[in-house]
Amino acid sequence: MTQMRKNRNDYVWDTISSVEELGRIRMAAMDTFLADFNAGKNDGRYIAGKLPLLPFEGGSFDIALSSHLLFLYSAYFSAEFHLHALQEMLRVSSEVRVFPTVTLDGSPSPHLNFVTKYLVCHGFDAEIKRVPYEFQRGGNEILLVKPV
Ligand SMILES: C[S@@+](CC[C@H](N)C(=O)[O-])C[C@H]1O[C@@H](n2cnc3c(N)ncnc32)[C@H](O)[C@@H]1O
């Protein structure tokens, strides 16, 4: 929250109106998650894994979503890591979605072009779609990938 206060100009405060409201939303989400955690673990709904290798059989899911990891942390994960991560997500699911497509400073990820071109050349359809949600300034596009 201290960091958010410092960087508040990098965010669009229309859906979420203040840093304080953001804090409440995040705490509520954490409470919801923690209240379900033991039951979810027992039901096998929470399974720890780490890209670029996932502990699931091929075709296990309809959709795999990376939210605020790939592209956002382009400075810490290489283009090859991004590609391997997406290929792994495509192995376990019929469709992959990645949001947002910008880096922490709000500029387009330097890996986006490389991975989308590679996937398109290897039998996938890759679409970058504008979405109505924009909290991080400039972060209003999602990458959708599925087999052609
Ligand atoms: C900024 S948080 C985003 C959390 C949540 N997805 C969201 O959008 O609010 C980044 C998340 O990526 C996870 N992460 C870091 N390295 C990862 C990896 N190699 N594979 C999968 N997840 C990873 C972290 O544990 C953290 O939960």
The ligand as a MOL file (V3000), in Angstrom:
LIG
                    3D

  0  0  0     0  0            999 V3000
M  V30 BEGIN CTAB
M  V30 COUNTS 27 29 0 0 0
M  V30 BEGIN ATOM
M  V30 1 C 1.7330 -9.8210 -8.7440 0
M  V30 2 S 1.2290 -11.4030 -8.2160 0 CHG=1
M  V30 3 C -0.3210 -11.5760 -9.0530 0
M  V30 4 C -1.2860 -12.3550 -8.2380 0
M  V30 5 C -2.6490 -12.5920 -8.8910 0
M  V30 6 N -2.5220 -13.4890 -10.0400 0
M  V30 7 C -3.2950 -11.2960 -9.3040 0
M  V30 8 O -3.4300 -11.0070 -10.5070 0
M  V30 9 O -3.6800 -10.5130 -8.4200 0 CHG=-1
M  V30 10 C 2.3240 -12.4890 -9.1080 0
M  V30 11 C 2.1110 -13.9540 -8.7310 0
M  V30 12 O 2.9310 -14.7800 -9.5590 0
M  V30 13 C 3.3760 -15.8880 -8.7740 0
M  V30 14 N 4.5720 -16.4690 -9.4100 0
M  V30 15 C 5.8540 -16.0450 -9.3050 0
M  V30 16 N 6.6700 -16.8430 -10.0360 0
M  V30 17 C 5.8740 -17.7930 -10.6120 0
M  V30 18 C 6.1400 -18.9030 -11.4700 0
M  V30 19 N 7.3630 -19.1920 -11.9110 0
M  V30 20 N 5.0860 -19.6630 -11.8490 0
M  V30 21 C 3.8320 -19.3710 -11.4260 0
M  V30 22 N 3.5250 -18.3410 -10.6040 0
M  V30 23 C 4.5420 -17.5590 -10.2020 0
M  V30 24 C 3.6280 -15.2750 -7.4090 0
M  V30 25 O 3.5720 -16.2660 -6.4210 0
M  V30 26 C 2.4810 -14.2710 -7.2810 0
M  V30 27 O 1.3650 -14.8930 -6.6810 0
M  V30 END ATOM
M  V30 BEGIN BOND
M  V30 1 1 1 2
M  V30 2 1 2 3
M  V30 3 1 2 10
M  V30 4 1 3 4
M  V30 5 1 4 5
M  V30 6 1 5 6
M  V30 7 1 5 7
M  V30 8 2 7 8
M  V30 9 1 7 9
M  V30 10 1 10 11
M  V30 11 1 11 12
M  V30 12 1 11 26
M  V30 13 1 12 13
M  V30 14 1 13 14
M  V30 15 1 13 24
M  V30 16 1 14 15
M  V30 17 1 14 23
M  V30 18 2 15 16
M  V30 19 1 16 17
M  V30 20 1 17 18
M  V30 21 2 17 23
M  V30 22 1 18 19
M  V30 23 2 18 20
M  V30 24 1 20 21
M  V30 25 2 21 22
M  V30 26 1 22 23
M  V30 27 1 24 25
M  V30 28 1 24 26
M  V30 29 1 26 27
M  V30 END BOND
M  V30 END CTAB
M  END
